[in-house]
Amino acid sequence: MDPNQHVKSFLKYYINFTKPPHYAVLLDGPWGIGKTFLVKQFMKPLTEAGTSYAYVSLYGLTSLAEIDHALFRAAYPLLDSKAARVAGEILKTGARFFNVSTEVGAKDVIGRTRADVFIFDDLERCVAPINSVLGYINHFVEHEDRKVIIIANEDEIDKSGDYARVREKLIGKTLKLQSAFDEALSEFLSNTEYSLTRTVLQKHSGYVAELYHQAGFNNLRILQQTIWDFERIFISLSAKHRDHEEAMKALLGLLFALSFEVKAGRLTSADIDKRRNQLISAQMRRSQEATALPAISLAEARYPSVELGSSLLSDETLSDILTKGLVDETRINADVNASSFFITAADEDPWRTVWHAFERSEQDFNVALDKMEAAFARRDYYKSGEVLHVFGLRLWLSRIEVISRNPETIVGECKTYVDELYRSARIEPLRHNGDYLETSRTGNDGLGFQDVTTPQFQEVFQYLLEKRKAAAQDRLPELASGILADMKSDPALFYRRLNVGQNAGDLYSVPVLAKIDPNEFVTSLLDLHPSHQRLVLLALKTRYGHGNLQHDLPEEKAWAEEIRSRLNAVAQSASPITRFIIRNNVAYALNEVLAETTGDISR
């Protein structure tokens, strides 16, 4: 049954009434419930039958003059066309054609328009004084014998002063609206751009209705926006994905529920970024009061048929979609391919199967766990992201008693693992200043680390980080030898490797030059052709410019000063032309960048 049949029935009576009613009808209901949608849908067949109307949104209007202008544009839409706005003067020309002035008020427009009904929307969002606006509208019904429909959320209207008296004089009937969900959904789906989206949503319309009512906010605008969000994701998927009915229903549930929550302001990007970890932590403390649970757990309780912790899409992908409007087709397809709908335990790394324990069979989980532990014992994992995932999983499994060792023992085993990677030179060296550039403390490869908030995980994370820093220092002499060889054989490659933005650029923030003997560097430099000498020194100028020597490479400051000193010393005993060239190159390449840190501009 249509919950707003009474509204439509009375509006039909009101609009068809043969005498001036001398009152306006107020349609009242919360924002987003579908008031505007209902009225415009109601007016469609009447318009086709010859009834005309002028629609004005009062949203943000600050004065009666602005309402006049909005009313004029509604009465003469031709004069508000894009062409008219671009041409500028066409508005006045068109107005003269219709024999009206462009400086008109409500009375002039009312008298000249053929509109049978005037609709004023968003009354509560009009900035002009409410009583003045009602008095303005009263002119239509009392003096011009017009029919007026006002759309508002009366709960948001300031009712101080003479509001009650003015309202009583103007409003003859107040109709409360209910959410017109079924009618709105049908309209929204009929207007979807892609038939594939329309088909899947129509097939699962009952599920959409269930999720919408579970959200509990009765906001059709959010429903429309969520359908648009889903369509963007759905059309980015491959045919293989779209044809998997169970997967698409799960995707629909996940996206609709999270979209509703984000758009209603109940979830933020931070809640989604830590979605799975927060849900698991909350499940571990179910005895606590619901108010102590994170927002994502409260959202999960609202949608019992949706697995909000599903890894069908990663936290990063969901956050990008719902809070940034970013749809990365490649990443979305990769996420869905890695989900339980499209992958088997035999096809994925064992640690990933363990990570997806909630979506894998117990048999698959146990097989994968045995393989992961065997790989751990063999020290197979060396990529930092994978190492941390395995460490986090082992801590989590210890805490839930799947692994029969306490977390402190697991910490010791993980540190031993790191030590052995370090001794065998298999640990990934950390790029200089790479704490933030290379490492994430929350997850890797689209999956969050398990047990990431525990002190045990933070301890092994920091231990791995320090060993990666040590490995980076250990390899500096080897890198220094290599870059010196590049300088001798290919000065252009030397330049590229030392500077950001170049094709190589692998050493731009690594203090590798400090490990080169200054005397060997100067000797090798002076053995080069003069044009290559200048290119090498240009590489230093570029590397150290813009304060980089002071902020990013302070370890090389003393080395650079020594290079300048030795070159100037060589220049003193050189021939006049060589002395001039060396001093000119030094001044060009090193004096300015060294002055940024010392104030010294000496030659």
C-alpha positions as CSV (number, residue, x, y, z in Angstrom):
1,M,0.0,0.0,0.0
2,D,1.2,3.5,-0.9
3,P,2.0,5.2,2.5
4,N,1.4,8.6,0.8
5,Q,-1.9,7.9,-0.9
6,H,-3.6,10.4,1.4
7,V,-1.2,13.1,0.2
8,K,-1.8,12.4,-3.5
9,S,-5.5,12.2,-3.0
10,F,-5.7,15.6,-1.3
11,L,-3.4,17.3,-3.7
12,K,-5.5,16.0,-6.6
13,Y,-8.6,17.5,-4.9
14,Y,-6.8,20.8,-4.1
15,I,-5.4,21.3,-7.6
16,N,-8.7,20.4,-9.3
17,F,-10.8,22.6,-7.0
18,T,-12.8,24.9,-9.2
19,K,-12.7,27.9,-6.8
20,P,-9.8,29.8,-5.3
21,P,-9.0,28.0,-2.1
22,H,-7.3,31.0,-0.4
23,Y,-4.9,28.7,1.5
24,A,-1.7,26.9,0.8
25,V,-0.9,23.2,1.4
26,L,2.1,22.3,3.5
27,L,3.9,19.0,2.8
28,D,5.9,18.2,5.9
29,G,8.6,15.6,6.5
30,P,12.3,15.1,7.3
31,W,15.1,16.1,4.8
32,G,15.7,13.5,2.2
33,I,12.5,11.5,2.8
34,G,11.3,12.2,-0.8
35,K,9.0,15.2,-0.6
36,T,10.3,16.9,-3.7
37,F,10.4,13.6,-5.5
38,L,6.7,12.9,-4.7
39,V,5.5,16.3,-5.8
40,K,7.3,16.2,-9.1
41,Q,6.2,12.7,-9.8
42,F,2.6,13.7,-8.9
43,M,2.7,16.7,-11.2
44,K,4.0,14.7,-14.3
45,P,0.6,13.4,-15.5
46,L,-1.1,16.6,-14.5
47,T,1.4,18.6,-16.6
48,E,0.8,16.2,-19.6
49,A,-2.9,16.9,-19.2
50,G,-2.4,20.7,-19.3
51,T,-1.9,21.7,-15.7
52,S,1.2,24.0,-15.4
53,Y,3.3,24.8,-12.4
54,A,6.2,27.0,-11.4
55,Y,8.7,25.4,-9.0
56,V,11.0,27.5,-6.8
57,S,13.6,26.3,-4.3
58,L,14.1,28.7,-1.5
59,Y,17.3,27.0,-0.4
60,G,19.9,29.7,0.5
61,L,17.8,32.7,-0.7
62,T,18.5,35.6,1.6
63,S,15.8,38.2,0.6
64,L,12.4,38.6,-1.0
65,A,14.2,40.2,-4.0
66,E,16.1,36.9,-4.6
67,I,12.8,35.0,-4.3
68,D,11.4,37.4,-7.0
69,H,14.3,36.5,-9.2
70,A,13.9,32.8,-8.6
71,L,10.2,33.0,-9.3
72,F,10.9,34.9,-12.5
73,R,13.3,32.3,-13.7
74,A,10.7,29.5,-12.9
75,A,8.0,31.4,-14.7
76,Y,10.1,32.0,-17.8
77,P,12.6,29.2,-18.0
78,L,13.5,30.1,-21.6
79,L,15.1,33.3,-20.2
80,D,17.3,31.3,-17.8
81,S,18.7,29.0,-20.5
82,K,22.4,28.5,-20.9
83,A,22.4,30.5,-24.1
84,A,20.7,33.4,-22.4
85,R,23.2,33.5,-19.5
86,V,26.1,33.4,-21.9
87,A,24.7,36.1,-24.2
88,G,23.8,38.3,-21.2
89,E,21.5,40.7,-23.0
90,I,19.2,38.1,-24.3
91,L,17.4,38.1,-20.9
92,K,16.3,41.6,-21.5
93,T,15.5,41.0,-25.1
94,G,13.4,38.0,-24.2
95,A,11.7,39.9,-21.5
96,R,10.6,42.6,-23.9
97,F,9.3,39.8,-26.3
98,F,7.1,38.6,-23.5
99,N,6.2,42.2,-22.6
100,V,7.5,42.0,-19.1
101,S,10.1,44.1,-17.3
102,T,13.3,42.5,-16.0
103,E,12.9,44.5,-12.8
104,V,9.7,42.9,-11.7
105,G,8.3,41.8,-8.4
106,A,6.1,38.8,-7.4
107,K,2.9,40.6,-8.3
108,D,4.1,41.3,-11.9
109,V,5.2,37.7,-12.5
110,I,2.1,36.2,-11.0
111,G,0.0,38.3,-13.2
112,R,1.8,37.3,-16.3
113,T,2.5,33.6,-15.8
114,R,0.2,30.9,-16.9
115,A,1.2,28.6,-14.0
116,D,-1.8,27.0,-12.3
117,V,0.2,26.0,-9.2
118,F,3.2,27.5,-7.4
119,I,5.5,25.1,-5.5
120,F,7.9,26.6,-2.9
121,D,10.4,24.0,-1.7
122,D,13.0,24.0,1.1
123,L,11.2,26.6,3.2
124,E,13.3,25.7,6.3
125,R,16.5,26.3,4.4
126,C,15.6,29.8,3.3
127,V,17.8,32.4,4.9
128,A,15.3,35.3,4.6
129,P,13.2,35.8,7.8
130,I,10.6,33.1,7.8
131,N,7.6,35.3,8.6
132,S,8.5,37.6,5.7
133,V,8.7,34.6,3.4
134,L,5.3,33.3,4.5
135,G,3.8,36.8,4.0
136,Y,5.3,36.9,0.5
137,I,3.7,33.5,-0.3
138,N,0.4,34.6,1.3
139,H,0.1,37.2,-1.5
140,F,-0.3,34.4,-3.9
141,V,-3.3,32.8,-2.2
142,E,-5.0,35.7,-0.6
143,H,-4.8,38.4,-3.3
144,E,-4.0,36.5,-6.5
145,D,-6.3,33.5,-5.9
146,R,-3.5,31.0,-6.7
147,K,-2.9,27.5,-5.5
148,V,0.4,27.0,-3.6
149,I,2.2,23.9,-2.3
150,I,4.9,24.5,0.3
151,I,7.5,21.8,1.0
152,A,9.3,21.9,4.3
153,N,10.7,20.1,7.3
154,E,8.7,22.0,9.9
155,D,10.8,20.6,12.7
156,E,13.7,22.7,11.5
157,I,11.8,26.0,11.2
158,D,12.3,28.7,13.8
159,K,8.8,29.1,15.3
160,S,9.5,32.2,17.5
161,G,7.7,35.5,17.1
162,D,4.5,35.6,15.0
163,Y,5.2,32.3,13.2
164,A,2.2,30.5,14.6
165,R,-0.2,33.4,13.6
166,V,1.3,33.9,10.1
167,R,1.2,30.1,9.5
168,E,-2.4,29.8,10.6
169,K,-3.4,32.5,8.2
170,L,-1.6,30.9,5.2
171,I,-1.6,27.1,5.7
172,G,-5.0,25.5,5.3
173,K,-3.8,21.9,5.2
174,T,-0.7,20.1,6.5
175,L,0.1,16.7,5.1
176,K,2.8,14.5,6.8
177,L,4.8,12.5,4.3
178,Q,6.2,9.0,4.8
179,S,9.1,7.6,2.9
180,A,8.1,6.7,-0.6
181,F,10.7,4.1,-0.9
182,D,9.1,1.7,-3.4
183,E,8.1,4.4,-5.8
184,A,11.5,6.2,-5.5
185,L,13.5,3.0,-6.0
186,S,11.6,2.1,-9.1
187,E,12.2,5.6,-10.5
188,F,15.9,5.5,-9.6
189,L,16.4,2.1,-11.2
190,S,14.6,3.1,-14.4
191,N,17.0,6.0,-14.7
192,T,20.2,4.1,-14.2
193,E,22.6,4.6,-17.1
194,Y,23.6,1.0,-17.7
195,S,21.1,-1.8,-18.2
196,L,23.4,-4.3,-16.5
197,T,23.3,-2.3,-13.3
198,R,19.5,-1.9,-13.5
199,T,19.1,-5.7,-14.0
200,V,21.2,-6.7,-10.9
201,L,19.6,-4.1,-8.7
202,Q,16.1,-5.0,-9.8
203,K,16.9,-8.6,-9.1
204,H,18.0,-7.8,-5.6
205,S,15.5,-4.9,-5.0
206,G,14.1,-6.7,-2.0
207,Y,17.6,-6.8,-0.5
208,V,18.2,-3.1,-1.2
209,A,14.9,-2.4,0.6
210,E,16.0,-4.5,3.5
211,L,19.3,-2.6,3.8
212,Y,17.6,0.8,3.4
213,H,15.1,0.2,6.2
214,Q,17.8,-1.3,8.4
215,A,19.8,2.0,8.0
216,G,16.8,3.7,9.6
217,F,17.3,7.3,8.3
218,N,14.6,7.3,5.5
219,N,16.7,9.4,3.2
220,L,16.0,8.9,-0.5
221,R,18.7,11.2,-1.6
222,I,21.3,9.0,0.1
223,L,19.7,6.0,-1.6
224,Q,20.0,7.6,-5.0
225,Q,23.7,8.5,-4.3
226,T,24.4,5.0,-3.2
227,I,22.9,3.5,-6.3
228,W,25.3,5.8,-8.3
229,D,28.2,4.6,-6.2
230,F,27.3,1.0,-6.8
231,E,26.9,1.5,-10.5
232,R,30.4,3.0,-10.8
233,I,31.9,-0.1,-9.1
234,F,29.7,-2.6,-10.9
235,I,30.5,-1.4,-14.4
236,S,34.3,-1.5,-13.6
237,L,34.2,-5.2,-12.9
238,S,34.9,-7.9,-15.5
239,A,32.1,-10.0,-17.0
240,K,33.3,-13.0,-14.9
241,H,32.6,-11.0,-11.7
242,R,29.3,-9.6,-12.8
243,D,28.0,-13.0,-13.7
244,H,28.7,-14.4,-10.2
245,E,25.3,-13.8,-8.5
246,E,26.4,-14.6,-5.0
247,A,29.5,-12.4,-5.2
248,M,27.5,-9.5,-6.6
249,K,24.9,-9.8,-3.9
250,A,27.7,-9.7,-1.3
251,L,29.2,-6.7,-3.0
252,L,25.9,-4.9,-3.1
253,G,25.4,-5.5,0.6
254,L,28.9,-4.4,1.5
255,L,28.8,-1.2,-0.6
256,F,25.2,-0.2,0.3
257,A,25.6,-0.7,4.0
258,L,28.9,1.2,4.2
259,S,27.7,3.9,1.8
260,F,24.6,4.5,3.9
261,E,26.8,4.7,7.1
262,V,29.4,7.1,5.6
263,K,26.8,9.4,4.0
264,A,24.8,9.5,7.2
265,G,28.0,10.6,9.0
266,R,28.1,7.5,11.2
267,L,31.4,6.2,9.7
268,T,34.6,8.0,8.6
269,S,37.5,7.0,6.5
270,A,39.4,6.1,9.7
271,D,36.7,3.6,10.6
272,I,36.9,2.0,7.2
273,D,40.7,2.0,7.1
274,K,40.8,-0.2,10.3
275,R,37.6,-2.0,9.6
276,R,38.6,-5.6,10.0
277,N,40.9,-5.1,12.9
278,Q,38.3,-3.2,14.8
279,L,35.6,-5.8,14.1
280,I,37.9,-8.6,15.3
281,S,38.9,-6.7,18.4
282,A,35.2,-6.0,19.2
283,Q,34.3,-9.6,18.8
284,M,36.9,-10.4,21.5
285,R,35.2,-8.2,24.0
286,R,31.5,-8.9,23.4
287,S,30.8,-8.7,27.1
288,Q,31.3,-4.9,27.1
289,E,28.5,-2.4,26.6
290,A,27.6,-1.6,23.0
291,T,28.5,2.0,23.6
292,A,32.1,1.0,24.1
293,L,32.2,-0.7,20.7
294,P,33.8,1.0,17.7
295,A,31.5,2.7,15.1
296,I,32.1,-0.1,12.6
297,S,30.7,-2.7,15.1
298,L,27.6,-0.6,15.7
299,A,27.2,-0.5,11.9
300,E,27.6,-4.2,11.6
301,A,24.8,-4.7,14.1
302,R,22.5,-2.6,12.0
303,Y,22.9,-4.9,9.0
304,P,22.9,-8.5,10.2
305,S,22.8,-9.9,6.7
306,V,26.0,-8.1,5.6
307,E,29.5,-9.2,6.4
308,L,31.0,-5.8,7.0
309,G,34.4,-7.3,7.6
310,S,34.4,-9.0,4.2
311,S,37.6,-8.8,2.2
312,L,35.7,-8.7,-1.1
313,L,37.1,-5.2,-1.3
314,S,40.1,-4.0,0.7
315,D,39.9,-1.3,3.3
316,E,41.9,1.0,1.1
317,T,39.7,0.4,-1.9
318,L,36.5,1.0,0.1
319,S,37.9,4.1,1.7
320,D,38.9,5.5,-1.7
321,I,35.4,4.8,-3.2
322,L,33.3,6.0,-0.3
323,T,35.2,8.9,1.1
324,K,37.3,10.1,-1.9
325,G,35.1,9.2,-4.9
326,L,38.1,7.3,-6.4
327,V,37.3,4.2,-8.5
328,D,40.5,2.3,-9.4
329,E,39.3,-0.3,-11.8
330,T,42.5,-2.3,-11.7
331,R,42.6,-2.5,-7.9
332,I,38.9,-3.3,-7.6
333,N,39.2,-6.2,-10.0
334,A,42.3,-7.5,-8.2
335,D,40.5,-7.3,-4.8
336,V,37.5,-9.2,-6.1
337,N,39.8,-11.8,-7.8
338,A,41.5,-12.4,-4.5
339,S,38.2,-12.9,-2.6
340,S,36.8,-16.3,-1.6
341,F,34.3,-16.1,-4.5
342,F,37.1,-16.4,-7.1
343,I,40.1,-17.9,-5.5
344,T,40.9,-21.3,-4.0
345,A,43.3,-22.1,-1.2
346,A,45.5,-23.8,-3.7
347,D,45.9,-20.6,-5.7
348,E,46.8,-18.2,-2.9
349,D,49.8,-17.8,-0.6
350,P,49.2,-19.8,2.7
351,W,49.5,-16.7,4.9
352,R,46.7,-15.1,2.9
353,T,44.5,-18.1,3.4
354,V,45.2,-17.8,7.2
355,W,44.5,-14.1,7.0
356,H,41.1,-14.8,5.4
357,A,40.2,-17.4,8.1
358,F,36.7,-16.0,8.3
359,E,36.1,-16.7,4.7
360,R,37.8,-20.1,4.2
361,S,36.9,-23.6,5.3
362,E,38.5,-24.9,8.5
363,Q,40.3,-27.6,6.4
364,D,41.8,-25.0,4.0
365,F,42.8,-22.9,7.0
366,N,44.5,-25.8,8.8
367,V,46.4,-26.8,5.6
368,A,47.5,-23.2,5.0
369,L,48.6,-22.7,8.6
370,D,50.8,-25.7,8.5
371,K,52.4,-24.4,5.2
372,M,52.8,-20.9,6.7
373,E,54.5,-22.3,9.8
374,A,56.8,-24.5,7.7
375,A,57.7,-21.5,5.5
376,F,58.4,-19.5,8.7
377,A,60.7,-22.2,9.9
378,R,62.6,-22.2,6.6
379,R,62.8,-18.4,6.7
380,D,61.1,-18.2,3.3
381,Y,59.5,-14.8,3.9
382,Y,61.9,-11.9,3.3
383,K,59.7,-9.1,1.9
384,S,58.9,-6.7,4.7
385,G,55.2,-6.6,4.1
386,E,54.8,-10.4,4.1
387,V,57.1,-10.7,7.1
388,L,54.9,-8.4,9.1
389,H,51.7,-10.1,8.0
390,V,53.1,-13.4,9.2
391,F,54.3,-11.9,12.5
392,G,50.9,-10.4,13.1
393,L,49.1,-13.6,12.2
394,R,51.2,-15.6,14.5
395,L,50.6,-13.2,17.4
396,W,46.9,-13.2,16.7
397,L,46.8,-17.1,16.5
398,S,48.7,-17.3,19.8
399,R,46.3,-15.0,21.5
400,I,43.2,-17.0,20.4
401,E,45.1,-20.2,21.3
402,V,45.4,-21.7,17.8
403,I,49.2,-21.7,18.3
404,S,50.1,-23.2,21.7
405,R,52.7,-20.6,22.6
406,N,52.2,-17.3,24.4
407,P,52.6,-14.0,22.7
408,E,55.9,-13.3,24.4
409,T,57.4,-16.5,23.0
410,I,56.1,-15.5,19.5
411,V,57.8,-12.2,19.9
412,G,61.1,-13.9,20.6
413,E,60.7,-16.2,17.6
414,C,59.9,-13.3,15.3
415,K,63.0,-11.4,16.5
416,T,65.2,-14.5,15.9
417,Y,63.7,-14.6,12.4
418,V,64.7,-11.0,11.8
419,D,68.2,-11.6,13.1
420,E,68.7,-14.5,10.7
421,L,67.4,-12.5,7.7
422,Y,69.9,-9.8,8.7
423,R,72.8,-12.1,9.1
424,S,72.1,-13.8,5.7
425,A,71.8,-10.3,4.0
426,R,68.2,-11.2,2.9
427,I,66.5,-8.5,4.8
428,E,65.2,-5.5,2.8
429,P,67.4,-2.5,3.5
430,L,65.3,0.6,4.4
431,R,65.8,3.5,2.1
432,H,67.2,6.6,3.9
433,N,64.3,8.5,5.6
434,G,62.1,5.6,4.5
435,D,60.2,5.1,7.8
436,Y,57.2,6.9,6.2
437,L,57.9,6.4,2.5
438,E,58.4,2.6,2.6
439,T,56.7,1.3,5.7
440,S,53.1,1.2,6.8
441,R,52.4,0.5,10.4
442,T,48.8,-0.7,9.7
443,G,48.9,-3.0,6.7
444,N,50.4,-4.0,3.3
445,D,49.1,-5.0,-0.1
446,G,45.6,-4.0,0.7
447,L,45.3,-6.1,3.9
448,G,45.7,-4.8,7.5
449,F,48.2,-6.4,9.8
450,Q,46.6,-8.6,12.5
451,D,47.1,-7.6,16.1
452,V,48.5,-4.3,14.9
453,T,47.4,-2.4,18.0
454,T,49.1,-4.8,20.5
455,P,52.4,-3.9,22.1
456,Q,53.8,-7.2,21.0
457,F,53.2,-6.4,17.3
458,Q,54.7,-2.9,17.8
459,E,57.7,-4.4,19.4
460,V,58.5,-6.8,16.4
461,F,57.6,-4.0,13.9
462,Q,60.2,-1.7,15.5
463,Y,62.8,-4.5,15.7
464,L,62.4,-5.2,12.0
465,L,62.6,-1.5,11.2
466,E,65.8,-1.1,13.1
467,K,67.4,-4.1,11.4
468,R,66.3,-2.7,8.0
469,K,68.0,0.6,8.9
470,A,71.2,-1.3,9.9
471,A,71.1,-3.2,6.6
472,A,70.9,0.0,4.7
473,Q,74.0,1.3,6.5
474,D,75.8,-1.9,5.8
475,R,75.4,-1.7,2.1
476,L,76.5,1.9,1.8
477,P,80.2,1.1,1.1
478,E,79.1,-1.2,-1.8
479,L,76.8,1.4,-3.2
480,A,79.6,4.0,-2.8
481,S,82.0,1.8,-4.9
482,G,79.3,1.4,-7.5
483,I,78.4,5.1,-7.9
484,L,82.1,6.0,-8.1
485,A,82.5,3.5,-10.9
486,D,79.5,5.1,-12.6
487,M,81.1,8.5,-12.3
488,K,84.2,7.3,-14.1
489,S,82.4,5.4,-16.9
490,D,79.1,7.2,-17.3
491,P,78.8,10.6,-15.7
492,A,75.2,11.0,-17.0
493,L,74.2,7.8,-15.1
494,F,76.0,9.2,-12.0
495,Y,73.8,12.3,-12.3
496,R,70.6,10.3,-12.7
497,R,71.2,7.9,-9.8
498,L,71.9,10.7,-7.4
499,N,68.8,12.9,-8.2
500,V,65.1,12.6,-7.7
501,G,63.0,12.9,-10.8
502,Q,65.5,11.1,-12.9
503,N,64.9,7.7,-14.5
504,A,67.2,5.9,-12.1
505,G,67.1,8.1,-9.0
506,D,67.6,5.2,-6.6
507,L,70.2,7.0,-4.5
508,Y,68.7,10.5,-4.3
509,S,68.1,10.3,-0.5
510,V,70.8,7.8,0.4
511,P,74.0,9.3,2.0
512,V,76.2,7.2,-0.2
513,L,78.7,9.8,-1.1
514,A,79.9,10.2,2.5
515,K,81.4,6.7,2.1
516,I,83.6,7.7,-0.8
517,D,87.2,8.7,0.0
518,P,87.3,12.4,-0.8
519,N,90.9,12.1,-2.2
520,E,89.8,9.2,-4.5
521,F,86.8,11.2,-5.6
522,V,88.7,14.3,-6.5
523,T,91.4,12.4,-8.3
524,S,88.8,10.5,-10.4
525,L,86.9,13.7,-11.1
526,L,90.0,15.5,-12.4
527,D,90.8,12.6,-14.7
528,L,87.5,13.2,-16.5
529,H,87.0,15.4,-19.6
530,P,86.2,19.0,-18.5
531,S,82.6,18.7,-19.8
532,H,82.1,15.5,-17.7
533,Q,83.7,17.3,-14.6
534,R,81.1,20.0,-14.9
535,L,78.3,17.4,-15.2
536,V,79.5,15.6,-12.1
537,L,79.6,18.8,-10.1
538,L,76.2,19.7,-11.5
539,A,74.9,16.4,-10.1
540,L,76.1,17.6,-6.6
541,K,74.6,21.0,-7.1
542,T,71.2,19.5,-8.0
543,R,71.4,16.9,-5.2
544,Y,72.1,19.5,-2.5
545,G,69.9,22.3,-3.7
546,H,66.8,23.6,-2.0
547,G,68.1,22.8,1.4
548,N,68.4,19.1,0.7
549,L,71.9,19.0,2.1
550,Q,70.7,20.4,5.4
551,H,67.5,18.5,5.8
552,D,67.8,15.2,3.9
553,L,71.5,14.5,3.5
554,P,73.3,16.0,6.5
555,E,75.6,13.0,6.6
556,E,77.2,14.3,3.3
557,K,77.7,17.9,4.5
558,A,81.3,17.4,5.8
559,W,82.1,15.3,2.7
560,A,81.0,18.0,0.3
561,E,83.0,20.7,2.2
562,E,86.1,18.4,2.0
563,I,85.6,18.0,-1.8
564,R,85.4,21.8,-2.2
565,S,88.5,22.3,0.0
566,R,90.5,19.7,-1.9
567,L,89.5,21.1,-5.3
568,N,90.4,24.6,-4.3
569,A,93.8,23.3,-3.1
570,V,94.4,21.6,-6.4
571,A,93.5,24.8,-8.2
572,Q,96.1,26.8,-6.3
573,S,99.0,24.9,-7.9
574,A,97.4,24.4,-11.4
575,S,97.9,26.4,-14.5
576,P,96.0,29.6,-14.9
577,I,93.3,28.3,-17.2
578,T,92.9,25.0,-15.1
579,R,92.8,27.1,-11.9
580,F,90.1,29.3,-13.4
581,I,88.0,26.3,-14.6
582,I,88.2,24.5,-11.3
583,R,87.3,27.6,-9.2
584,N,84.5,28.5,-11.5
585,N,83.0,25.0,-11.4
586,V,83.3,24.9,-7.6
587,A,81.7,28.3,-7.2
588,Y,78.9,27.2,-9.5
589,A,78.2,23.8,-8.0
590,L,79.1,23.9,-4.3
591,N,79.5,27.4,-2.8
592,E,75.8,28.3,-2.9
593,V,74.5,24.9,-1.6
594,L,77.1,24.9,1.2
595,A,76.2,28.5,2.1
596,E,72.6,27.4,2.7
597,T,73.9,25.4,5.7
598,T,76.9,27.4,6.9
599,G,76.6,30.9,5.6
600,D,80.0,30.4,4.0
601,I,80.4,31.6,0.4
602,S,84.2,31.2,0.3
603,R,86.0,29.9,-2.7
